[in-house]
Amino acid sequence: MMGILRNILTAVRGGASEVGEAVVDANAMRILGQEIRDAEDAIGKARQSLTNLKATEIKLKREINSLQQDATDHESKALLALEANNEALAMEVAERIAEIEAEAAEKDAEHRELSGQVNKINTMIRGREKTIQKNKRELEKIKTVEQLQKATSAMSTNFAATNASEHRVSKALERVKNKQSHFEDRMEAGEWMAETNQSDDLDAKLKGAGIGASAKPGGASVLERLKQKQAG
């Protein structure tokens, strides 16, 4: 899997431009991703084949057990024939037992060989699966770093523009606040003028009715007030 990546990098190492290297890097990740998918597909097919081999191994083991049981049954019959002094029949049964044992031995050898192959292939598949998972993690880390680099680059490129935009927004908000404050001041002044006018109107009405209006103090009243203060 990594061989293709090395070949690509070697081919462009001599004089590729930065743009060319970026293209190769992008293709390298794409190729690696495709190889991982192909490897996973191949592993799936290998596991199907392994399942078939294991089924054959189980079948062989079952046939061996059946032959061994058949041989045991024939041994019992051969012994009965010997007990009955029928050696010819016992020999015939013994020949049958030999055939059964030969077939069982042949199948047992086949079973042992197949069992070894099943275990070996299973070990290879498990090892390959670990490699695939490792490559997938590495690819995900590469993609994550690439996205982080893009985000960092975008932040650096737009930093000045972002600051300028924030400054403009801040100034605009300040102008709005000033306008609001001026509007509130004018509202407060208007309320004061309205209250003042109402007070003047009331004083005028009372004065016209001769209520609450006091005459201007003359010299006599002032002198009288001073005498009272001196006496006190």
C-alpha positions in Angstrom: 0.0 0.0 0.0 2.7 2.5 1.0 4.7 1.4 -2.1 2.6 3.5 -4.5 3.0 6.5 -2.2 6.7 6.1 -2.2 6.8 5.8 -6.0 4.8 8.9 -6.5 6.9 10.9 -4.1 10.1 9.6 -5.7 8.9 10.5 -9.2 8.2 14.2 -8.3 11.1 14.7 -5.8 13.5 15.8 -8.5 11.9 19.0 -9.6 8.2 19.3 -8.8 6.9 22.7 -7.9 5.0 23.4 -4.7 1.7 23.3 -6.6 2.7 20.0 -8.2 3.6 18.6 -4.8 0.2 19.7 -3.4 -1.5 17.8 -6.2 0.6 14.7 -5.6 -0.2 14.9 -1.8 -3.9 15.2 -2.6 -3.7 12.3 -5.0 -1.6 10.3 -2.5 -4.4 10.6 0.1 -7.0 9.7 -2.4 -5.0 6.6 -3.5 -4.3 5.6 0.0 -8.0 5.8 0.8 -8.9 3.8 -2.3 -6.3 1.1 -1.4 -7.8 0.9 2.1 -11.2 0.3 0.6 -9.8 -2.3 -1.8 -8.0 -4.0 1.0 -11.1 -4.1 3.2 -13.0 -5.6 0.2 -10.3 -8.2 -0.3 -10.4 -9.1 3.4 -14.1 -9.6 3.2 -13.7 -12.0 0.4 -10.9 -13.8 2.1 -13.0 -14.3 5.2 -15.8 -15.8 3.0 -13.3 -18.2 1.6 -11.9 -19.0 5.1 -15.5 -19.7 6.2 -15.8 -22.2 3.4 -12.5 -23.8 4.3 -13.6 -24.1 7.9 -16.8 -25.7 6.9 -14.9 -28.3 4.9 -12.6 -28.9 7.9 -15.6 -29.4 10.1 -17.2 -31.8 7.6 -13.9 -33.8 7.4 -13.8 -34.1 11.2 -17.4 -35.3 11.3 -16.6 -37.9 8.6 -13.5 -39.1 10.5 -15.6 -39.5 13.7 -18.2 -41.4 11.7 -15.5 -43.8 10.2 -14.0 -44.3 13.6 -17.4 -45.2 15.0 -18.0 -47.5 12.0 -14.6 -49.2 12.6 -15.5 -49.8 16.3 -18.9 -51.3 15.4 -17.2 -53.7 12.9 -14.6 -54.7 15.5 -17.5 -55.8 17.8 -18.9 -57.8 14.9 -15.5 -59.4 14.1 -15.2 -60.5 17.8 -18.7 -62.0 17.7 -17.7 -64.0 14.5 -14.5 -65.2 16.3 -16.6 -66.2 19.3 -18.8 -68.2 16.9 -15.7 -69.9 15.5 -16.4 -68.3 12.1 -12.9 -67.2 11.2 -13.8 -66.7 7.6 -16.5 -64.2 8.5 -14.2 -62.6 11.0 -11.5 -62.2 8.3 -14.0 -60.6 6.0 -15.0 -58.1 8.7 -11.4 -57.4 9.5 -10.7 -56.5 5.9 -13.6 -54.2 6.0 -12.2 -52.6 9.2 -8.8 -52.1 7.4 -10.5 -50.3 4.6 -12.4 -48.1 7.0 -9.3 -47.3 9.0 -7.3 -46.5 5.8 -10.1 -44.1 4.7 -10.2 -42.6 8.1 -6.4 -42.1 8.1 -6.5 -40.5 4.7 -9.2 -38.1 5.8 -7.4 -37.4 9.1 -4.2 -36.4 7.2 -6.3 -34.2 4.9 -8.0 -32.7 8.0 -4.8 -31.9 9.8 -3.4 -30.2 6.7 -6.6 -28.2 6.1 -6.8 -27.2 9.8 -3.2 -25.9 9.6 -4.1 -23.9 6.5 -7.3 -22.5 8.2 -5.3 -21.3 11.2 -2.6 -19.8 9.1 -5.0 -17.9 6.9 -7.0 -16.7 9.9 -3.8 -15.4 11.4 -2.9 -13.6 8.2 -6.3 -12.1 7.9 -6.3 -10.8 11.5 -2.8 -9.3 10.9 -4.0 -7.6 7.7 -7.0 -6.3 9.4 -4.8 -4.7 12.1 -2.7 -3.1 9.4 -5.8 -1.7 7.6 -7.1 -0.2 10.8 -3.7 1.4 11.5 -3.6 2.9 8.0 -7.2 4.1 8.4 -6.2 5.9 11.7 -3.1 7.4 10.0 -5.2 8.6 7.1 -7.8 10.2 9.5 -5.0 12.0 11.3 -3.6 13.3 8.1 -7.1 14.6 7.0 -7.6 16.2 10.5 -4.3 18.0 10.3 -5.0 19.1 6.8 -8.4 20.6 7.8 -6.7 22.2 10.8 -4.1 23.8 8.5 -6.8 25.1 6.2 -8.7 26.6 9.1 -5.6 28.2 10.5 -4.7 29.6 7.1 -8.2 31.1 6.7 -8.0 32.7 10.1 -4.6 34.3 9.3 -5.8 35.5 5.9 -9.0 37.1 7.3 -7.5 38.4 10.6 -7.0 42.0 9.4 -10.3 42.1 7.6 -12.1 40.7 10.7 -10.5 43.3 12.9 -11.5 46.1 10.5 -15.0 44.8 10.4 -15.2 44.6 14.2 -13.9 48.2 14.4 -16.6 49.4 12.0 -19.3 47.7 14.0 -18.0 49.1 17.2 -18.0 52.6 15.8 -21.5 52.2 14.4 -22.8 51.0 17.8 -21.2 54.0 19.5 -23.0 56.3 17.1 -26.3 54.6 17.7 -25.8 54.9 21.5 -25.0 58.7 21.2 -28.1 59.2 19.1 -30.2 57.4 21.7 -28.7 59.4 24.5 -29.4 62.7 22.7 -33.0 61.6 22.0 -33.5 60.8 25.7 -32.1 64.2 26.7 -34.5 66.0 24.4 -37.4 64.0 25.7 -36.4 64.9 29.3 -36.1 68.6 28.3 -39.6 68.5 26.7 -41.1 67.0 29.8 -39.5 69.8 31.9 -40.8 72.5 29.6 -44.3 71.0 29.8 -44.2 70.9 33.6 -42.9 74.5 33.8 -45.7 75.8 31.5 -48.3 74.1 33.6 -46.9 75.7 36.8 -46.8 79.2 35.3 -50.4 78.8 34.1 -51.6 77.8 37.6 -49.7 80.7 39.3 -51.3 83.1 36.8 -54.8 81.8 37.6 -54.3 82.1 41.3 -52.9 85.6 41.0 -55.9 86.6 38.9 -58.2 85.3 41.5 -56.4 87.3 44.2 -55.3 84.0 45.9 -51.8 83.5 47.3 -50.6 86.9 46.1 -48.8 88.9 48.7 -48.1 92.6 48.5 -44.6 93.8 48.2 -43.1 94.6 51.7 -42.8 98.3 52.3 -40.3 100.1 54.5 -42.6 100.1 57.5 -43.0 96.4 57.5 -39.3 95.9 57.1 -38.6 98.3 60.1 -41.2 96.4 62.2 -39.5 93.1 61.4 -36.1 94.5 62.5 -37.5 95.8 65.8 -39.0 92.4 66.6 -35.6 90.8 65.9 -33.8 93.3 68.1 -36.3 92.7 70.9 -36.0 89.0 70.6 
